């Protein structure tokens, strides 16, 4: 090898060492950047005329593990779904309550039962009657409030679906744009590596809302599909369609056409739909489950409790003073009835001084024209017996025999079990997710210690190449002096 060849080879070594140092610096700087994939310089030997003439950089390489990344992305959807369901049922369970301590539906029923017992013990007491009326009012207020909560939660789920659709559609457009930029540049460049990292972050955003998979195409571009095989991006981004709703009463349902589902180019993506493209997880899976299944089922259970209250205390055998068939202490303010009774149940105006009624009718009867004997317990005892009677019931969430208070305990138990189940699913899913995140980080992330070791080797190589040039220069100077 001639001295000039040696100098050229060493110079190429210096250039490559500089690039490698720059790459290590970039890796270290982005060690904690979400979605950043470790990079390295791809090297190859320079051969001229069959003779080695140094080294060259072929571009920037990204470490990648497609299998782990795909599994982790799938679990991203599962964690997002489990997190929403767990947090929602936690708040619902806390709102309904599960003991006689503090606030909650079970406590209002327990307090009403206690107030009935006190009124029976002192039927002549105005304060006992006032306490009974307040306890009854607390029940109706609580049922009304829980019904409003269900409506609010459904509306919130629908709003979040709409927001999520906007996020996913925007993300698909971003990926379309990144694909376009990648197709026009060198895939081995640092710019391409940065674009691929950015695309990965956008894909992770989409994966939070629905499970997806990707297919690599020419020039570094990708296509995006749901795990069920519906294309969301094939060359161009397809737009997911969803129409936010304004009403969320118990009669507004997806099946009835009152609420919107998800579609893309005519394919139904709505979770739970009888469609090959129905989404199976992610935030969309959780939000549609809440809006169209879990919350309507809870509303139906609240209606069942309200219906039992009205019917139990409207028994004609309890109060001979009222017109047969008319309601007793609790009434449905809508004469047409139907779904949503929990939101309409109220106190009979005849016993409520605030509505022009009289407290003594709790003791003497709804239809009584004048006060009766102060010690009369008959109607109060009839209400107590009806309220505490164990009756067979077969409805959503109620299979078996229950007293009225036991029904309140049953719905509290139902909410508590849903909370525990969803929290256990979340815990299991998060554990799997964290394992895969660690595995992915180990394969594609930045290990600072390894990078510093590489930097030391780069420093040594740089110094060695510089020394070669220095010695070659000294040899040339010696020759010049001859």
NORCOR-V525555 format. One record per residue. N is the residue number from 1. RES is the residue in one small letter. SS is DSSP state (~ for helix, > for strand, _ for the rest). Layout:
N_RES_SS ; N_RES_SS
//
This chain:
1_x__ ; 2_x__ ; 3_x_~ ; 4_x_~ ; 5_x_~ ; 6_x_~ ; 7_x_~ ; 8_x_~ ; 9_x_~ ; 10_x_~ ; 11_x_~ ; 12_x_~ ; 13_x_~ ; 14_x_~ ; 15_x_~ ; 16_x_~ ; 17_x_~ ; 18_x_~ ; 19_x_~ ; 20_x_~ ; 21_x_~ ; 22_x_~ ; 23_x_~ ; 24_x_~ ; 25_x_~ ; 26_x_~ ; 27_x_~ ; 28_x_~ ; 29_x_~ ; 30_x__ ; 31_x__ ; 32_x__ ; 33_x__ ; 34_x__ ; 35_x__ ; 36_x__ ; 37_x__ ; 38_x__ ; 39_x_> ; 40_x_> ; 41_x_> ; 42_x_> ; 43_x_> ; 44_x_> ; 45_x_> ; 46_x_> ; 47_x_> ; 48_x_> ; 49_x__ ; 50_x__ ; 51_x_> ; 52_x_> ; 53_x_> ; 54_x_> ; 55_x_> ; 56_x_> ; 57_x_> ; 58_x_> ; 59_x_> ; 60_x_> ; 61_x_> ; 62_x_> ; 63_x__ ; 64_x__ ; 65_x__ ; 66_x_~ ; 67_x_~ ; 68_x_~ ; 69_x_~ ; 70_x_~ ; 71_x_~ ; 72_x_~ ; 73_x_~ ; 74_x_~ ; 75_x_~ ; 76_x_~ ; 77_x_~ ; 78_x_~ ; 79_x_~ ; 80_x_~ ; 81_x_~ ; 82_x_~ ; 83_x_~ ; 84_x_~ ; 85_x_~ ; 86_x_~ ; 87_x_~ ; 88_x_~ ; 89_x_~ ; 90_x_~ ; 91_x_~ ; 92_x_~ ; 93_x_~ ; 94_x_~ ; 95_x_~ ; 96_x_~ ; 97_x__ ; 98_x__ ; 99_x__ ; 100_x__ ; 101_x__ ; 102_x__ ; 103_x__ ; 104_x__ ; 105_x_~ ; 106_x_~ ; 107_x_~ ; 108_x_~ ; 109_x_~ ; 110_x_~ ; 111_x_~ ; 112_x_~ ; 113_x_~ ; 114_x_~ ; 115_x_~ ; 116_x_~ ; 117_x_~ ; 118_x_~ ; 119_x_~ ; 120_x_~ ; 121_x_~ ; 122_x__ ; 123_x__ ; 124_x__ ; 125_x__ ; 126_x_~ ; 127_x_~ ; 128_x_~ ; 129_x_~ ; 130_x_~ ; 131_x_~ ; 132_x_~ ; 133_x_~ ; 134_x_~ ; 135_x_~ ; 136_x_~ ; 137_x_~ ; 138_x_~ ; 139_x_~ ; 140_x_~ ; 141_x_~ ; 142_x_~ ; 143_x_~ ; 144_x_~ ; 145_x_~ ; 146_x_~ ; 147_x_~ ; 148_x_~ ; 149_x_~ ; 150_x_~ ; 151_x_~ ; 152_x_~ ; 153_x_~ ; 154_x_~ ; 155_x_~ ; 156_x_~ ; 157_x_~ ; 158_x_~ ; 159_x_~ ; 160_x_~ ; 161_x_~ ; 162_x_~ ; 163_x_~ ; 164_x_~ ; 165_x_~ ; 166_x_~ ; 167_x_~ ; 168_x_~ ; 169_x_~ ; 170_x_~ ; 171_x_~ ; 172_x_~ ; 173_x_~ ; 174_x_~ ; 175_x_~ ; 176_x_~ ; 177_x_~ ; 178_x_~ ; 179_x_~ ; 180_x_~ ; 181_x_~ ; 182_x_~ ; 183_x__ ; 184_x__ ; 185_x__ ; 186_x__ ; 187_x__ ; 188_x__ ; 189_x__ ; 190_x_~ ; 191_x_~ ; 192_x_~ ; 193_x_~ ; 194_x_~ ; 195_x_~ ; 196_x_~ ; 197_x_~ ; 198_x_~ ; 199_x_~ ; 200_x_~ ; 201_x_~ ; 202_x_~ ; 203_x_~ ; 204_x_~ ; 205_x_~ ; 206_x_~ ; 207_x_~ ; 208_x_~ ; 209_x_~ ; 210_x__ ; 211_x__ ; 212_x_> ; 213_x_> ; 214_x_> ; 215_x_> ; 216_x_> ; 217_x__ ; 218_x_~ ; 219_x_~ ; 220_x_~ ; 221_x__ ; 222_x_> ; 223_x_> ; 224_x_> ; 225_x_> ; 226_x_> ; 227_x__ ; 228_x__ ; 229_x__ ; 230_x__ ; 231_x_> ; 232_x_> ; 233_x_> ; 234_x__ ; 235_x__ ; 236_x__ ; 237_x_> ; 238_x__ ; 239_x__ ; 240_x_> ; 241_x_> ; 242_x__ ; 243_x__ ; 244_x__ ; 245_x__ ; 246_x__ ; 247_x__ ; 248_x__ ; 249_x__ ; 250_x__ ; 251_x__ ; 252_x__ ; 253_x__ ; 254_x__ ; 255_x__ ; 256_x__ ; 257_x__ ; 258_x__ ; 259_x__ ; 260_x__ ; 261_x__ ; 262_x__ ; 263_x_> ; 264_x_> ; 265_x__ ; 266_x__ ; 267_x_> ; 268_x_> ; 269_x__ ; 270_x__ ; 271_x__ ; 272_x__ ; 273_x__ ; 274_x__ ; 275_x__ ; 276_x__ ; 277_x__ ; 278_x__ ; 279_x__ ; 280_x__ ; 281_x__ ; 282_x_~ ; 283_x_~ ; 284_x_~ ; 285_x_~ ; 286_x_~ ; 287_x_~ ; 288_x_~ ; 289_x_~ ; 290_x_~ ; 291_x_~ ; 292_x_~ ; 293_x_~ ; 294_x_~ ; 295_x_~ ; 296_x_~ ; 297_x_~ ; 298_x_~ ; 299_x_~ ; 300_x_~ ; 301_x_~ ; 302_x_~ ; 303_x_~ ; 304_x_~ ; 305_x_~ ; 306_x_~ ; 307_x_~ ; 308_x_~ ; 309_x_~ ; 310_x_~ ; 311_x_~ ; 312_x_~ ; 313_x__ ; 314_x__ ; 315_x__ ; 316_x__ ; 317_x__ ; 318_x__ ; 319_x__ ; 320_x__ ; 321_x__ ; 322_x__ ; 323_x__ ; 324_x__ ; 325_x__ ; 326_x__ ; 327_x__ ; 328_x__ ; 329_x__ ; 330_x_> ; 331_x_> ; 332_x_> ; 333_x__ ; 334_x__ ; 335_x__ ; 336_x__ ; 337_x__ ; 338_x__ ; 339_x__ ; 340_x__ ; 341_x_~ ; 342_x_~ ; 343_x_~ ; 344_x_~ ; 345_x_> ; 346_x_> ; 347_x_> ; 348_x__ ; 349_x_~ ; 350_x_~ ; 351_x_~ ; 352_x__ ; 353_x_~ ; 354_x_~ ; 355_x_~ ; 356_x__ ; 357_x__ ; 358_x__ ; 359_x__ ; 360_x__ ; 361_x_~ ; 362_x_~ ; 363_x_~ ; 364_x_~ ; 365_x__ ; 366_x__ ; 367_x__ ; 368_x__ ; 369_x__ ; 370_x__ ; 371_x__ ; 372_x__ ; 373_x__ ; 374_x__ ; 375_x__ ; 376_x__ ; 377_x__ ; 378_x_~ ; 379_x_~ ; 380_x_~ ; 381_x_~ ; 382_x_~ ; 383_x_~ ; 384_x_~ ; 385_x_~ ; 386_x_~ ; 387_x_~ ; 388_x_~ ; 389_x__ ; 390_x__ ; 391_x_> ; 392_x_> ; 393_x_> ; 394_x_> ; 395_x_> ; 396_x__ ; 397_x__ ; 398_x_> ; 399_x_> ; 400_x_> ; 401_x_> ; 402_x_> ; 403_x__ ; 404_x_~ ; 405_x_~ ; 406_x_~ ; 407_x_~ ; 408_x_~ ; 409_x_~ ; 410_x_~ ; 411_x_~ ; 412_x_~ ; 413_x_~ ; 414_x_~ ; 415_x_~ ; 416_x_~ ; 417_x_~ ; 418_x_~ ; 419_x_~ ; 420_x_~ ; 421_x_~ ; 422_x_~ ; 423_x_~ ; 424_x_~ ; 425_x_~ ; 426_x_~ ; 427_x_~ ; 428_x_~ ; 429_x_~ ; 430_x_~ ; 431_x_~ ; 432_x_~ ; 433_x_~ ; 434_x_~ ; 435_x_~ ; 436_x_~ ; 437_x_~ ; 438_x_~ ; 439_x_~ ; 440_x_~ ; 441_x_~ ; 442_x_~ ; 443_x_~ ; 444_x_~ ; 445_x__ ; 446_x__ ; 447_x__ ; 448_x_~ ; 449_x_~ ; 450_x_~ ; 451_x_~ ; 452_x_~ ; 453_x_~ ; 454_x_~ ; 455_x_~ ; 456_x_~ ; 457_x_~ ; 458_x_~ ; 459_x_~ ; 460_x_~ ; 461_x_~ ; 462_x_~ ; 463_x_~ ; 464_x_~ ; 465_x_~ ; 466_x_~ ; 467_x_~ ; 468_x_~ ; 469_x_~ ; 470_x_~ ; 471_x_~ ; 472_x_~ ; 473_x_~ ; 474_x_~ ; 475_x_~ ; 476_x_~ ; 477_x_~ ; 478_x_~ ; 479_x_~ ; 480_x_~ ; 481_x_~ ; 482_x__
//
